[in-house]
Amino acid sequence: MGTADEQAYVTYSYTPHGKQEYVVDANGNKARLIYDGFDRQVKWQFPSIAAPPATFNSATQFSALTTSGEPNAGDREEYRYDAKRQSHMAAHF
């Protein structure tokens, strides 16, 4: 009928202002969203190409965030804003 297995498919953490900061998938891949002083997203760092640690544990939000892999600062999108506060993707690295 069912199992006792429970799995988190995605885990989120948030900034003090309620914006998503980290996103961890069920395999332990972690991405990071970075904001400027106006809470506008300025970077999106994608997961590392390295495999997440074998010790990855998704049992709780805390364990998923602390045992997952690290974002790859070199693989990212950057965003800029014009005078009308409209977003433009500046670059993808």
Residue, then its C-alpha position, 0 to 999 in steps of 0.5 A: m500500500g505504501t512505505a514509510d520512506e519519505q523524501a524531500y524533492v527540493t529544499y529551500s532556504y530564505t533570506p531575512h527578507g523572505k527571498q529564496e537563497y538556496v535551492v537543494d534538489a533531492n540529489g544534493n545539488k545546491a544552487r544559490l540566488i544572490y540579491d542586491g540591497f533592493d532585494r533584486q536578484v543579481k546572480w543565480q549560481f548553479p550547482s557544482i559539476a562535482a558529485p554531491p558528498a556521499t554524506f548528503n542527508s535530506a532528512t531535514q531542511f538543516s541537514a539538506l542545506t549543510t550536507s549538500g554540495e556547494p554552488n559553482a560560483g563560476d557557473r552563473e547568470e548575472y542580472r542588471y537593472d535599468a533606470k526603470r528597474q527592469s531586469h536584463m540578463a547581463a551574462h551567463f558564465 
